[in-house]
Amino acid sequence: MKLKLITVGCFFGLTLFAPALWAASLAAQESTETRGSKSNQEPAVEKVSDQPSITPVLMKPGKLIFSDSFEDDAIRPQWNPLHQTRWNVSKGALHGIPATEAFQKSRTKHNGGTPSSKLVVPVKDCILQMSFKLTGKMNGVHFGFNDGTFQSGTGHVGRVTFHKRDGISLIKDKNTKLENDQVEILTSDPFKIQSDQWYTFVLEIKGEQMVVQLKDGPTLTARHDRFRAPKSWINLPTRGGGEIYYDDVRLWAPLKE
């Protein structure tokens, strides 16, 4: 009789506690699955691709030499302001404004009336991708290469210009070491950019060739021996005052084949 009572008691005890044990087991299993599924989720913020958003035509991209998406407030040392123009990181982009009025009045040339800068990353052949936006009175923006200064090298090498009135041009710049050398507009397209709108382009330079592709816009191609010059930095002048924004800057060396 005593054995029967113990057996019955154990049975009822297990019956009472079984639902609780079952629920705890399910909760532990769901917790493990949830942790596993969270660890396998993709990051919420999409990373910017290390490949050009527009396929280059002169060469394949190799090593990524420089990139900047301006995720931090600090401006990297490769960005050098020119003519006392003022720069800061604003809303995830590099933002440039003219120099102070006092500085502008103190000079007759290179007075900082329009924001200008340079990106000091030496290259030879390369692929450059950038996004830009003009605001206010700004009516033009240039992206070019320099072989040092007029004194230390041969000066400006070549550039692409985007203008609200004159469209897009590929330009061969003057070699300051050659007598009577002149600036030449090699090719142009009437496509006109607008204020307060972002544009993305890919600019390639390889040997004597230069190609620019504007996303959802035209492609321009030009050739000149001047483009073979070494390139100490990327020159970034603007025209017309106002303000300029740059973003998603990428610079590649060509793929070695």
C-alpha positions as a Markdown table, in Angstrom:
| # | Residue | x | y | z |
|---|---|---|---|---|
| 1 | Met | 0.0 | 0.0 | 0.0 |
| 2 | Lys | 2.8 | 2.4 | 0.9 |
| 3 | Leu | 4.5 | 1.6 | -2.5 |
| 4 | Lys | 1.3 | 2.4 | -4.3 |
| 5 | Leu | 0.9 | 5.8 | -2.6 |
| 6 | Ile | 4.5 | 6.8 | -3.5 |
| 7 | Thr | 3.9 | 5.7 | -7.2 |
| 8 | Val | 0.7 | 7.7 | -7.4 |
| 9 | Gly | 2.4 | 10.7 | -5.8 |
| 10 | Cys | 5.2 | 10.7 | -8.3 |
| 11 | Phe | 2.8 | 10.4 | -11.2 |
| 12 | Phe | 0.7 | 13.4 | -10.0 |
| 13 | Gly | 3.9 | 15.4 | -9.3 |
| 14 | Leu | 5.2 | 14.9 | -12.9 |
| 15 | Thr | 1.8 | 15.7 | -14.3 |
| 16 | Leu | 1.7 | 19.0 | -12.4 |
| 17 | Phe | 5.2 | 20.1 | -13.3 |
| 18 | Ala | 5.4 | 18.8 | -17.0 |
| 19 | Pro | 3.7 | 21.9 | -18.5 |
| 20 | Ala | 6.1 | 24.2 | -16.8 |
| 21 | Leu | 9.1 | 22.1 | -17.9 |
| 22 | Trp | 7.8 | 22.0 | -21.5 |
| 23 | Ala | 7.2 | 25.7 | -21.6 |
| 24 | Ala | 10.7 | 26.4 | -20.3 |
| 25 | Ser | 12.2 | 24.1 | -22.9 |
| 26 | Leu | 10.3 | 25.9 | -25.7 |
| 27 | Ala | 11.4 | 29.3 | -24.4 |
| 28 | Ala | 15.0 | 28.3 | -24.3 |
| 29 | Gln | 14.8 | 26.9 | -27.9 |
| 30 | Glu | 13.1 | 30.1 | -29.2 |
| 31 | Ser | 15.7 | 32.2 | -27.5 |
| 32 | Thr | 18.5 | 30.2 | -29.1 |
| 33 | Glu | 16.9 | 30.5 | -32.6 |
| 34 | Thr | 16.3 | 34.2 | -32.1 |
| 35 | Arg | 19.9 | 34.8 | -31.2 |
| 36 | Gly | 21.0 | 32.7 | -34.2 |
| 37 | Ser | 18.7 | 34.6 | -36.6 |
| 38 | Lys | 19.9 | 38.0 | -35.4 |
| 39 | Ser | 23.5 | 37.1 | -35.7 |
| 40 | Asn | 22.9 | 36.1 | -39.3 |
| 41 | Gln | 21.1 | 39.3 | -40.3 |
| 42 | Glu | 22.7 | 41.7 | -42.7 |
| 43 | Pro | 23.8 | 45.1 | -41.3 |
| 44 | Ala | 21.1 | 47.7 | -41.3 |
| 45 | Val | 23.4 | 50.3 | -43.0 |
| 46 | Glu | 24.4 | 49.3 | -46.6 |
| 47 | Lys | 28.1 | 49.7 | -47.3 |
| 48 | Val | 29.3 | 51.8 | -50.2 |
| 49 | Ser | 30.7 | 49.5 | -52.9 |
| 50 | Asp | 34.4 | 49.5 | -53.6 |
| 51 | Gln | 33.7 | 49.2 | -57.3 |
| 52 | Pro | 32.7 | 52.2 | -59.5 |
| 53 | Ser | 29.0 | 52.7 | -59.9 |
| 54 | Ile | 29.6 | 53.4 | -63.6 |
| 55 | Thr | 31.6 | 50.8 | -65.5 |
| 56 | Pro | 35.0 | 52.3 | -66.7 |
| 57 | Val | 35.8 | 52.1 | -70.4 |
| 58 | Leu | 39.6 | 52.6 | -70.5 |
| 59 | Met | 40.7 | 50.2 | -67.8 |
| 60 | Lys | 39.5 | 47.9 | -65.0 |
| 61 | Pro | 39.7 | 49.2 | -61.5 |
| 62 | Gly | 42.6 | 47.8 | -59.4 |
| 63 | Lys | 43.7 | 48.9 | -55.9 |
| 64 | Leu | 41.4 | 51.4 | -54.2 |
| 65 | Ile | 43.9 | 54.2 | -53.4 |
| 66 | Phe | 41.6 | 56.6 | -51.6 |
| 67 | Ser | 37.9 | 56.7 | -50.5 |
| 68 | Asp | 35.9 | 59.1 | -48.4 |
| 69 | Ser | 32.2 | 59.1 | -47.6 |
| 70 | Phe | 32.5 | 61.8 | -44.9 |
| 71 | Glu | 30.9 | 59.7 | -42.1 |
| 72 | Asp | 32.9 | 61.5 | -39.5 |
| 73 | Asp | 33.0 | 65.3 | -38.7 |
| 74 | Ala | 36.8 | 65.4 | -39.0 |
| 75 | Ile | 38.2 | 66.3 | -42.5 |
| 76 | Arg | 41.0 | 63.9 | -43.6 |
| 77 | Pro | 44.4 | 65.5 | -44.2 |
| 78 | Gln | 44.4 | 64.7 | -47.9 |
| 79 | Trp | 41.8 | 67.5 | -48.4 |
| 80 | Asn | 43.6 | 70.8 | -48.6 |
| 81 | Pro | 41.6 | 74.1 | -48.8 |
| 82 | Leu | 42.8 | 76.8 | -51.2 |
| 83 | His | 42.7 | 80.6 | -50.9 |
| 84 | Gln | 41.4 | 80.5 | -47.4 |
| 85 | Thr | 38.0 | 79.0 | -48.4 |
| 86 | Arg | 36.2 | 77.3 | -45.6 |
| 87 | Trp | 35.2 | 73.6 | -45.4 |
| 88 | Asn | 33.3 | 71.4 | -43.0 |
| 89 | Val | 31.5 | 68.0 | -43.0 |
| 90 | Ser | 27.7 | 68.7 | -43.2 |
| 91 | Lys | 25.0 | 66.0 | -43.5 |
| 92 | Gly | 27.5 | 63.4 | -44.5 |
| 93 | Ala | 29.2 | 65.4 | -47.3 |
| 94 | Leu | 32.2 | 67.7 | -47.6 |
| 95 | His | 30.8 | 71.3 | -47.7 |
| 96 | Gly | 32.7 | 74.3 | -49.1 |
| 97 | Ile | 32.0 | 78.0 | -48.9 |
| 98 | Pro | 34.0 | 81.1 | -49.9 |
| 99 | Ala | 36.6 | 82.8 | -47.8 |
| 100 | Thr | 35.6 | 85.7 | -45.5 |
| 101 | Glu | 34.8 | 89.0 | -47.1 |
| 102 | Ala | 37.9 | 90.5 | -45.4 |
| 103 | Phe | 40.2 | 88.0 | -47.1 |
| 104 | Gln | 38.5 | 88.5 | -50.4 |
| 105 | Lys | 39.0 | 92.2 | -50.3 |
| 106 | Ser | 42.7 | 91.8 | -49.4 |
| 107 | Arg | 43.5 | 90.1 | -52.7 |
| 108 | Thr | 43.0 | 90.8 | -56.4 |
| 109 | Lys | 43.7 | 87.2 | -57.5 |
| 110 | His | 42.9 | 83.9 | -55.9 |
| 111 | Asn | 40.9 | 85.7 | -53.3 |
| 112 | Gly | 38.7 | 82.8 | -52.2 |
| 113 | Gly | 35.6 | 84.2 | -53.7 |
| 114 | Thr | 34.5 | 80.7 | -54.7 |
| 115 | Pro | 35.3 | 77.5 | -52.7 |
| 116 | Ser | 38.3 | 75.7 | -54.0 |
| 117 | Ser | 40.4 | 72.8 | -52.7 |
| 118 | Lys | 42.7 | 70.0 | -53.7 |
| 119 | Leu | 42.8 | 66.3 | -52.9 |
| 120 | Val | 46.5 | 65.4 | -52.4 |
| 121 | Val | 46.8 | 61.8 | -53.6 |
| 122 | Pro | 49.5 | 61.4 | -56.3 |
| 123 | Val | 48.5 | 59.2 | -59.2 |
| 124 | Lys | 49.5 | 58.4 | -62.8 |
| 125 | Asp | 46.7 | 56.6 | -64.6 |
| 126 | Cys | 43.6 | 56.3 | -62.5 |
| 127 | Ile | 39.8 | 56.1 | -62.1 |
| 128 | Leu | 38.1 | 58.9 | -60.1 |
| 129 | Gln | 34.5 | 58.7 | -59.0 |
| 130 | Met | 32.8 | 61.6 | -57.1 |
| 131 | Ser | 29.4 | 63.0 | -56.4 |
| 132 | Phe | 28.7 | 66.7 | -56.2 |
| 133 | Lys | 26.0 | 69.3 | -55.7 |
| 134 | Leu | 26.0 | 73.0 | -56.4 |
| 135 | Thr | 23.9 | 75.5 | -54.4 |
| 136 | Gly | 23.4 | 79.2 | -54.3 |
| 137 | Lys | 25.2 | 81.3 | -56.9 |
| 138 | Met | 27.6 | 78.4 | -57.9 |
| 139 | Asn | 27.4 | 77.9 | -61.6 |
| 140 | Gly | 30.4 | 75.6 | -62.4 |
| 141 | Val | 32.7 | 73.0 | -60.9 |
| 142 | His | 36.0 | 71.6 | -62.2 |
| 143 | Phe | 37.7 | 68.2 | -61.6 |
| 144 | Gly | 41.3 | 68.1 | -62.8 |
| 145 | Phe | 44.9 | 67.0 | -62.2 |
| 146 | Asn | 48.0 | 69.0 | -61.4 |
| 147 | Asp | 51.7 | 68.3 | -62.1 |
| 148 | Gly | 52.9 | 70.2 | -59.1 |
| 149 | Thr | 52.6 | 74.0 | -59.1 |
| 150 | Phe | 53.6 | 76.4 | -61.8 |
| 151 | Gln | 57.0 | 76.6 | -60.2 |
| 152 | Ser | 57.7 | 73.0 | -59.0 |
| 153 | Gly | 56.2 | 71.2 | -62.1 |
| 154 | Thr | 54.2 | 72.0 | -65.2 |
| 155 | Gly | 51.0 | 73.1 | -63.5 |
| 156 | His | 47.5 | 72.1 | -64.5 |
| 157 | Val | 47.3 | 69.0 | -66.7 |
| 158 | Gly | 43.7 | 68.5 | -67.8 |
| 159 | Arg | 40.2 | 68.6 | -66.4 |
| 160 | Val | 36.5 | 68.0 | -66.8 |
| 161 | Thr | 34.2 | 71.0 | -66.3 |
| 162 | Phe | 30.5 | 70.9 | -65.5 |
| 163 | His | 28.7 | 74.2 | -66.0 |
| 164 | Lys | 25.1 | 75.4 | -65.7 |
| 165 | Arg | 25.4 | 77.5 | -68.9 |
| 166 | Asp | 28.2 | 76.0 | -71.0 |
| 167 | Gly | 27.6 | 72.2 | -70.4 |
| 168 | Ile | 30.4 | 69.7 | -70.0 |
| 169 | Ser | 33.9 | 69.9 | -71.4 |
| 170 | Leu | 37.2 | 68.0 | -71.4 |
| 171 | Ile | 40.1 | 70.4 | -71.3 |
| 172 | Lys | 43.8 | 70.2 | -71.9 |
| 173 | Asp | 45.5 | 72.7 | -69.6 |
| 174 | Lys | 48.6 | 74.8 | -70.3 |
| 175 | Asn | 52.1 | 73.4 | -69.7 |
| 176 | Thr | 53.9 | 76.3 | -68.0 |
| 177 | Lys | 57.3 | 75.0 | -69.1 |
| 178 | Leu | 56.4 | 75.2 | -72.8 |
| 179 | Glu | 56.5 | 78.6 | -74.5 |
| 180 | Asn | 53.2 | 79.7 | -76.1 |
| 181 | Asp | 51.4 | 76.6 | -74.9 |
| 182 | Gln | 47.7 | 77.3 | -74.4 |
| 183 | Val | 44.5 | 75.8 | -72.8 |
| 184 | Glu | 42.4 | 73.8 | -75.3 |
| 185 | Ile | 38.8 | 72.7 | -75.1 |
| 186 | Leu | 39.1 | 69.2 | -76.7 |
| 187 | Thr | 35.4 | 68.2 | -76.6 |
| 188 | Ser | 32.1 | 69.5 | -75.2 |
| 189 | Asp | 28.5 | 68.4 | -74.7 |
| 190 | Pro | 25.6 | 70.9 | -74.1 |
| 191 | Phe | 24.3 | 68.9 | -71.1 |
| 192 | Lys | 23.7 | 71.5 | -68.4 |
| 193 | Ile | 23.7 | 70.7 | -64.7 |
| 194 | Gln | 21.3 | 72.3 | -62.2 |
| 195 | Ser | 21.5 | 73.7 | -58.7 |
| 196 | Asp | 20.5 | 71.6 | -55.7 |
| 197 | Gln | 20.8 | 68.3 | -57.5 |
| 198 | Trp | 23.3 | 65.5 | -56.9 |
| 199 | Tyr | 25.4 | 64.3 | -59.8 |
| 200 | Thr | 27.8 | 61.3 | -60.0 |
| 201 | Phe | 30.6 | 60.9 | -62.5 |
| 202 | Val | 33.5 | 58.6 | -63.3 |
| 203 | Leu | 36.6 | 60.3 | -64.8 |
| 204 | Glu | 39.4 | 58.1 | -66.3 |
| 205 | Ile | 42.8 | 59.1 | -67.4 |
| 206 | Lys | 45.1 | 56.6 | -69.1 |
| 207 | Gly | 48.2 | 57.7 | -71.1 |
| 208 | Glu | 47.0 | 60.3 | -73.6 |
| 209 | Gln | 43.3 | 59.4 | -73.1 |
| 210 | Met | 40.7 | 61.0 | -70.8 |
| 211 | Val | 37.1 | 59.8 | -70.5 |
| 212 | Val | 34.3 | 61.1 | -68.3 |
| 213 | Gln | 30.9 | 59.4 | -67.8 |
| 214 | Leu | 28.1 | 61.3 | -66.1 |
| 215 | Lys | 25.5 | 59.0 | -64.5 |
| 216 | Asp | 22.2 | 59.5 | -66.5 |
| 217 | Gly | 24.1 | 61.9 | -68.7 |
| 218 | Pro | 26.6 | 62.0 | -71.6 |
| 219 | Thr | 30.1 | 60.4 | -72.1 |
| 220 | Leu | 32.9 | 62.5 | -73.4 |
| 221 | Thr | 36.3 | 61.2 | -74.7 |
| 222 | Ala | 39.5 | 63.1 | -75.6 |
| 223 | Arg | 43.1 | 62.5 | -76.4 |
| 224 | His | 46.2 | 64.7 | -75.8 |
| 225 | Asp | 49.9 | 64.0 | -74.9 |
| 226 | Arg | 49.6 | 66.5 | -72.1 |
| 227 | Phe | 47.6 | 63.9 | -70.1 |
| 228 | Arg | 50.7 | 61.7 | -69.8 |
| 229 | Ala | 52.2 | 64.1 | -67.3 |
| 230 | Pro | 52.6 | 63.0 | -63.6 |
| 231 | Lys | 49.7 | 64.0 | -61.4 |
| 232 | Ser | 50.6 | 65.3 | -57.9 |
| 233 | Trp | 47.0 | 66.0 | -56.8 |
| 234 | Ile | 43.4 | 66.4 | -57.9 |
| 235 | Asn | 42.5 | 70.0 | -58.4 |
| 236 | Leu | 39.0 | 71.1 | -57.4 |
| 237 | Pro | 38.1 | 74.7 | -58.3 |
| 238 | Thr | 34.6 | 76.1 | -58.6 |
| 239 | Arg | 33.0 | 79.1 | -60.4 |
| 240 | Gly | 30.5 | 81.7 | -59.4 |
| 241 | Gly | 30.6 | 81.8 | -55.6 |
| 242 | Gly | 27.9 | 79.9 | -53.8 |
| 243 | Glu | 28.5 | 76.6 | -52.0 |
| 244 | Ile | 29.6 | 73.1 | -53.1 |
| 245 | Tyr | 29.1 | 69.6 | -51.7 |
| 246 | Tyr | 31.2 | 66.5 | -52.4 |
| 247 | Asp | 30.4 | 63.0 | -51.5 |
| 248 | Asp | 31.3 | 59.3 | -52.1 |
| 249 | Val | 34.8 | 60.0 | -53.4 |
| 250 | Arg | 36.7 | 56.9 | -54.8 |
| 251 | Leu | 40.1 | 56.7 | -56.5 |
| 252 | Trp | 41.4 | 53.6 | -58.1 |
| 253 | Ala | 44.7 | 52.6 | -59.7 |
| 254 | Pro | 44.3 | 50.5 | -62.9 |
| 255 | Leu | 44.2 | 46.8 | -62.6 |
| 256 | Lys | 47.6 | 45.3 | -63.5 |
| 257 | Glu | 47.1 | 42.8 | -66.3 |
